[in-house]
Amino acid sequence: MSAQRLVLLTILVSPHLLACSDDDPGNQPMFSTGNGSAGDESSTGDETGDGGNTTGDGDGDGDPTTGDGDGDGDPTTGDGDGDPTTGDGDGDPGVCATPPGLAGSSCGQDAGVKGAVAMGETMADLPVGGVVKLDNGPGNGEEDWYRLDFPIDNANQRPLAGTIELSFALNEGGDYRFEIFRDCGAQPYGQGLAAEFGTSAPPLLEWTFNDLPPDPEQDAPIHNVMWPTSVWVRVFRFQNDEACSSYQLQAVRN
């Protein structure tokens, strides 16, 4: 009777012993560290999804070597704004502004001096620029400045010095206007630069200065307004605050 009970106990207990045995590798628990290798317990998760054991760069491009962190999937930018074309690091619409050195940020700066336009010439290579914020008044930063010269040559003395035309070759969205000054600190359109409106002229899309031909009924030519040998041009944003639009001026003399 004792022998039969012993056999029964052995049969009931032995399956549990087998289930807990360390001899069967098929029953070993499997652990994943999050790096894509199910049996490797020595690596930490890299967040890249590439199955490697390097540290995650967090950029979403699947390349653990870049570490740019910009989220645009382009490992070459690292700019942080999600736009792989800028590389600026700040996502600021200020990247649309005129690059430093291509225009003056205030009147009188050398960067704004663009040279002379002689009779019969067109200055079509002025910079493509941009002012991000709406105009806040002369000298307050939201502006570009250019100096253009219109010298009188011996072959074209007054009153035959020609016609000056200044306009926008490019004005995206119609966002830009300009003002004309004879010198820094002077009034806009001062000393006869705007014959129709004078110093109360509105911001301009174009400006023309005509040297008057002689009046056939008078002995002396009519050119009482001083010729604009040099002018300073102030360009500013007129509408659409912080839009990324561009402009370009063009000067013609005939």
Residue, then its C-alpha position, 0 to 999 in steps of 0.5 A: m500500500s505504501a509503495q502504490r502511494l509513492v508511485l502516485l505521488t511521483i507521477l503527480v509531482s514530476p511534470h511540475l519539476l520538468a516545467c521548472s527545469d533549467d535544462d530545456p532552453g525552449n522554456q527560457p524567458m525572452f527579454s527585449t531591450g528595445n533595440g531590435s535584438a530580442g536576445d541581447e541583454s547588454s544593449t540599451g534602446d537607441e530609439t532609431g528603429d535600426g536594430g543597432n546599439t548606438t544612442g538615439d539621435g531622435d531625428g526620425d531619419g533612421d540614421p544613428t550617426t547624425g544626431d541632428g534632432d531636427g525632425d525633418g528626416d534630413p541628416t544634413t541640416g540640423d537646423g531644428d525648424g523642420d525645414p531641410t532647406t534653411g539650416d538656420g537653427d531658429g525657424d525664424p522668418g528673419v531668414c527672408a530678410t536681405p542678407p547683411g552687407l547687401a544693403g544698408s540697415s540705416c542711411g549712410q552705411d557703405a553697404g547701401v552705396k551702389g554706384a552711378v547710373a550714367m545716361g542711357e544705362t540701367m542698373a538691373d543688378l541691385p540685390v533681391g532683398g526682403v524686410v520681414k516686419l511692417d514699417n516702423g519709421p525711418g531709422n528704426g530698423e525695419e528698412d533697407w537703404y540704398r544710395l544711387d548716383f546720377p552724375i551729370d556728364n559734359a555731353n549732357q549738361r542741364p537741362l538735357a541731363g535726362t530722365i531718372e526712373l526708379s521702380f520695383a523690378l520685383n515686388e512680391g505680393g505688392d508688399y513693398r514701397f520706398e521713399i527718396f531722400r537727398d541726404c541722410g536726415a533730410q525730409p523725404y522727397g525734399q527739395g523738389l524730388a516729388a513735384e506733384f505732392g512735395t514732402s507729403a508724397p505717399p510711399l512710392l511704387e515708382w519715381t521719375f525725375n525729369d530734367l526740363p527742356p528749354d522753354p521755347e518762349q524764354d531765353a533761359p532753360i527752366h530747371n530750377v529744381m536741383w538735379p539729384t546727383s545722389v539720392w538715398v532710397r529707403v525700402f520698407r514693408f508696406q503690408n503683410d507683416e512677417a510674410c516671406s516676400s522679396y523685392q528688387l529695385q531697378a534704376v533707369r536713366n534715359 
